[in-house]
């Protein structure tokens, strides 16, 4: 199935903010380029890019046959239980530029009927509901978790992503929301080399980001390093199912899926990765036949 999907054709360059910015809401970062439309993806796209309908775009008309391709990819996404949902951060040097190009399309991933049927928004809400204290989100992307996080009684919130254009989208989302009662900052950085001292946060969370990292072990070790004693590591992530027919399929399509979805590996044992990095798994819920996990862990004493 995945082999029939044409790889994406990318063009243009997106504006990015490369500075670490502490936002005094409702003021905006002076370097942020909000709602940028300086680049678009054209031609055939990977599965996740067209799996969900996007909002009507200003500018060039979409190519002929676009609606048909959208419907086809929505069907493929529902069939694969969300395997095409793309994360927003990678350790590879080219990943930041890749997701800069993809940023404008990203919000459409969870706006369609397929996403509603799969309950994706509800899972994000569950993840955010456990956040507390000084919270760091790695692979924050365009801020899809912000609506839930802003409603939490946090002390502070830091969003980190490798893509400046993704962070610009998150800033735009924040600017449209009521001012939060805690400081918010956006940091361009690599999850495998977090620019924070040890024991800086009470909570580190991430959704659909670990699966695209070349070295998830390094990112998890870093997340645990910056947690304070008793802190929480919260993950919403693609994972290898425990159901044999599905796990067999995941194993045999993993390389093709990764090639077509910006490096996303949907066949990883997330709980095992966390334990190997020095974490203690407190709770692990499986959803969508086990292909998505919601995990709560803490640094091992």
C-alpha positions as CSV (number, residue, x, y, z in Angstrom):
1,X,0.0,0.0,0.0
2,X,2.7,2.5,1.0
3,X,4.8,1.6,-2.0
4,X,2.1,3.1,-4.3
5,X,2.5,6.5,-2.7
6,X,4.7,8.9,-4.5
7,X,7.4,10.7,-2.5
8,X,6.9,14.4,-1.8
9,X,8.1,17.2,-4.1
10,X,9.2,20.2,-2.1
11,X,10.0,23.7,-3.2
12,X,10.4,27.2,-1.9
13,X,11.8,28.3,1.4
14,X,9.9,29.3,4.6
15,X,10.8,32.1,6.9
16,X,12.0,31.1,10.3
17,X,12.7,32.6,13.7
18,X,16.1,31.3,14.9
19,X,16.1,33.1,18.2
20,X,15.0,31.9,21.6
21,X,12.1,34.2,22.4
22,X,10.3,34.8,25.7
23,X,6.9,36.1,24.8
24,X,5.2,38.6,27.0
25,X,1.7,37.8,25.9
26,X,-0.1,39.3,24.0
27,X,3.0,40.8,22.4
28,X,4.6,38.8,19.5
29,X,8.2,37.8,19.0
30,X,9.8,40.6,16.9
31,X,11.5,38.0,14.7
32,X,8.4,35.8,14.2
33,X,6.9,35.5,10.8
34,X,3.3,34.5,11.5
35,X,1.0,32.6,9.1
36,X,3.8,32.5,6.5
37,X,2.9,31.6,3.0
38,X,6.3,31.9,1.5
39,X,6.5,28.2,0.6
40,X,4.1,25.5,-0.4
41,X,4.3,21.8,-1.1
42,X,3.3,20.9,-4.7
43,X,3.0,17.8,-6.8
44,X,2.5,14.4,-5.2
45,X,2.8,14.4,-1.5
46,X,3.4,11.8,1.1
47,X,0.5,10.0,2.7
48,X,0.1,12.2,5.8
49,X,0.2,15.5,3.8
50,X,-3.1,14.7,2.1
51,X,-4.6,12.3,4.5
52,X,-6.8,15.0,6.0
53,X,-8.5,17.9,4.2
54,X,-6.8,21.3,4.5
55,X,-8.4,24.7,4.7
56,X,-8.9,26.4,1.3
57,X,-5.6,28.1,0.6
58,X,-5.0,31.5,-0.8
59,X,-2.7,31.8,-3.8
60,X,-2.2,29.3,-6.6
61,X,-5.0,26.9,-7.5
62,X,-4.6,23.3,-6.4
63,X,-3.7,20.9,-9.3
64,X,-6.4,19.0,-11.1
65,X,-7.4,15.8,-9.4
66,X,-6.5,17.1,-6.0
67,X,-9.8,16.3,-4.4
68,X,-9.7,12.7,-5.6
69,X,-6.2,12.2,-4.3
70,X,-7.3,13.7,-0.9
71,X,-10.2,11.2,-0.6
72,X,-7.9,8.3,-1.5
73,X,-5.3,9.3,1.1
74,X,-8.0,9.8,3.8
75,X,-9.0,6.2,3.1
76,X,-5.4,5.0,3.3
77,X,-4.9,6.9,6.6
78,X,-8.0,5.4,8.2
79,X,-6.9,1.9,7.0
80,X,-3.5,2.3,8.6
81,X,-4.8,3.6,11.9
82,X,-3.0,6.9,11.8
83,X,0.4,5.6,10.7
84,X,0.8,8.6,8.4
85,X,0.5,11.3,11.1
86,X,3.8,12.9,10.9
87,X,6.0,14.2,13.7
88,X,7.7,17.5,13.7
89,X,11.2,17.0,14.7
90,X,14.2,15.0,13.6
91,X,17.9,14.9,14.5
92,X,19.0,15.0,10.9
93,X,20.4,18.3,9.8
94,X,18.0,18.6,6.9
95,X,14.9,18.0,8.9
96,X,14.5,21.6,10.0
97,X,14.3,22.8,6.4
98,X,12.1,19.9,5.4
99,X,9.5,20.8,8.1
100,X,9.8,24.5,7.3
101,X,8.4,23.6,3.9
102,X,5.7,21.4,5.5
103,X,4.6,23.8,8.2
104,X,1.8,25.4,6.3
105,X,0.1,22.1,5.6
106,X,0.5,20.5,9.0
107,X,-2.6,21.8,10.8
108,X,-4.8,20.1,8.2
109,X,-3.7,16.7,9.5
110,X,-6.2,16.6,12.3
111,X,-9.0,18.7,10.9
112,X,-10.8,16.0,8.8
113,X,-13.3,13.3,9.5
114,X,-10.7,10.5,9.6
115,X,-9.0,12.3,12.4
116,X,-12.3,12.6,14.3
117,X,-13.1,8.9,13.8
118,X,-9.7,8.0,15.1
119,X,-10.1,10.2,18.2
120,X,-6.8,12.0,17.6
121,X,-7.8,15.2,19.3
122,X,-9.0,13.4,22.4
123,X,-5.6,11.7,22.7
124,X,-3.9,15.0,22.6
125,X,-6.2,16.3,25.3
126,X,-5.4,13.3,27.4
127,X,-1.7,14.0,27.0
128,X,-1.9,17.6,27.9
129,X,-4.2,17.0,30.9
130,X,-1.3,15.4,32.7
131,X,1.2,18.3,32.2
132,X,2.1,20.3,35.3
133,X,4.6,22.8,36.6
134,X,7.3,24.0,34.3
135,X,6.5,22.1,31.1
136,X,8.7,21.5,28.0
137,X,7.2,20.2,24.8
138,X,9.7,18.7,22.3
139,X,8.7,18.6,18.7
140,X,6.0,21.1,19.5
141,X,5.4,21.9,15.8
142,X,2.6,24.3,15.0
143,X,1.2,24.1,18.6
144,X,-1.6,21.6,18.1
145,X,-1.4,20.8,21.8
146,X,-1.6,24.5,22.8
147,X,-5.4,24.7,23.3
148,X,-5.2,22.0,26.0
149,X,-1.9,23.1,27.5
150,X,-3.0,26.8,27.9
151,X,-6.0,25.5,30.0
152,X,-3.6,23.8,32.4
153,X,-2.4,25.4,35.7
154,X,1.2,25.4,34.5
155,X,4.0,27.5,35.9
156,X,5.6,28.0,32.5
157,X,5.6,26.4,29.0
158,X,8.5,26.0,26.6
159,X,7.9,24.8,23.1
160,X,11.0,23.4,21.3
161,X,11.1,22.4,17.6
162,X,13.8,22.0,15.0
163,X,11.7,24.0,12.4
164,X,11.5,27.8,12.7
165,X,8.4,27.8,10.4
166,X,6.6,25.3,12.7
167,X,7.4,27.5,15.7
168,X,6.0,30.5,13.8
169,X,2.8,28.6,13.4
170,X,2.7,27.9,17.1
171,X,3.3,31.6,17.8
172,X,0.4,32.5,15.6
173,X,-1.8,30.0,17.4
174,X,-0.8,31.5,20.7
175,X,-1.6,35.0,19.4
176,X,-5.1,34.0,18.6
177,X,-5.7,32.5,22.1
178,X,-6.5,34.4,25.3
179,X,-3.4,35.4,27.2
180,X,-2.2,32.6,29.4
181,X,-1.4,33.3,33.1
182,X,2.1,31.9,32.8
183,X,5.2,32.7,30.7
184,X,5.5,31.0,27.2
185,X,8.6,30.8,25.1
186,X,9.5,29.2,21.8
187,X,13.0,27.7,21.2
188,X,14.5,26.4,18.0
189,X,16.5,23.4,19.0
190,X,17.3,19.7,18.7
191,X,15.6,17.3,21.0
192,X,18.8,15.2,21.1
193,X,20.8,18.2,22.4
194,X,18.5,20.2,24.6
195,X,19.8,23.7,25.4
196,X,18.7,23.5,29.0
197,X,20.5,22.7,32.3
198,X,19.7,19.5,34.1
199,X,16.6,19.5,36.3
200,X,15.0,22.4,34.6
201,X,11.4,21.1,34.1
202,X,8.7,19.3,36.0
203,X,7.3,17.8,32.9
204,X,8.5,17.0,29.4
205,X,5.9,16.0,26.8
206,X,5.9,15.1,23.1
207,X,3.4,13.9,20.6
208,X,4.2,12.0,17.3
209,X,7.8,13.3,17.3
210,X,9.9,10.4,18.7
211,X,9.1,8.2,15.7
212,X,11.0,10.4,13.3
213,X,14.2,10.8,15.3
214,X,17.3,9.0,14.1
215,X,18.4,8.4,17.6
216,X,15.3,8.4,19.9
217,X,17.5,7.0,22.7
218,X,19.5,10.3,22.8
219,X,16.3,12.4,22.8
220,X,14.8,10.3,25.6
221,X,18.0,10.6,27.6
222,X,18.0,14.3,27.2
223,X,14.3,14.6,28.2
224,X,15.0,12.6,31.4
225,X,18.2,14.7,32.1
226,X,16.3,18.0,32.1
227,X,13.5,16.6,34.4
228,X,13.5,17.4,38.1
229,X,13.3,14.5,40.6
230,X,9.8,13.2,40.5
231,X,9.2,14.8,37.1
232,X,7.0,13.4,34.3
233,X,7.9,12.3,30.8
234,X,4.6,12.2,28.8
235,X,4.6,10.7,25.3
236,X,1.8,10.2,22.7
237,X,3.5,8.2,20.0
238,X,3.3,5.7,17.2
239,X,4.3,2.3,18.4
240,X,4.6,-1.4,17.4
241,X,1.3,-3.1,18.1
242,X,1.1,-6.2,20.3
243,X,-1.4,-7.8,17.9
244,X,0.6,-10.2,15.8
245,X,-1.0,-9.6,12.3
246,X,-0.6,-5.9,12.7
247,X,2.9,-6.0,14.2
248,X,3.9,-8.3,11.3
249,X,2.6,-5.8,8.9
250,X,4.3,-2.9,10.7
251,X,7.7,-4.7,10.6
252,X,7.5,-5.4,6.9
253,X,6.4,-1.9,5.9
254,X,8.5,0.1,8.4
255,X,11.2,1.1,5.9
256,X,8.7,2.1,3.2
257,X,6.7,4.1,5.7
258,X,9.8,5.9,6.9
259,X,10.9,6.7,3.3
260,X,7.5,8.2,2.6
261,X,6.8,10.0,5.8
262,X,9.8,12.1,6.7
263,X,11.6,9.3,8.6
264,X,8.7,8.2,10.8
265,X,9.2,4.7,12.2
266,X,5.9,3.2,13.4
267,X,7.4,-0.1,14.5
268,X,9.3,0.9,17.7
269,X,8.8,-0.4,21.2
270,X,8.3,2.9,22.9
271,X,8.2,1.5,26.5
272,X,11.4,-0.4,25.9
273,X,13.1,2.7,24.6
274,X,12.1,4.7,27.6
275,X,13.4,2.1,30.0
276,X,16.7,1.8,28.1
277,X,17.2,5.5,28.4
278,X,16.8,5.5,32.2
279,X,13.1,6.0,32.6
280,X,10.6,4.2,34.8
281,X,7.3,3.6,33.0
282,X,4.4,4.3,35.4
283,X,1.6,3.8,32.9
284,X,1.2,2.9,29.3
285,X,-2.1,2.9,27.4
286,X,-2.5,1.4,23.9
287,X,-4.9,2.9,21.4
288,X,-5.9,2.3,17.7
289,X,-5.1,-1.5,18.0
290,X,-1.9,-0.7,19.8
291,X,-0.3,1.4,17.1
292,X,-0.5,4.5,19.3
293,X,0.6,4.6,22.9
294,X,0.1,7.2,25.7
295,X,2.9,6.8,28.1
296,X,3.7,8.3,31.6
297,X,7.2,7.8,32.9
298,X,9.7,9.3,35.4
299,X,13.5,9.3,35.7
300,X,14.7,6.2,37.4
301,X,16.0,6.8,40.9
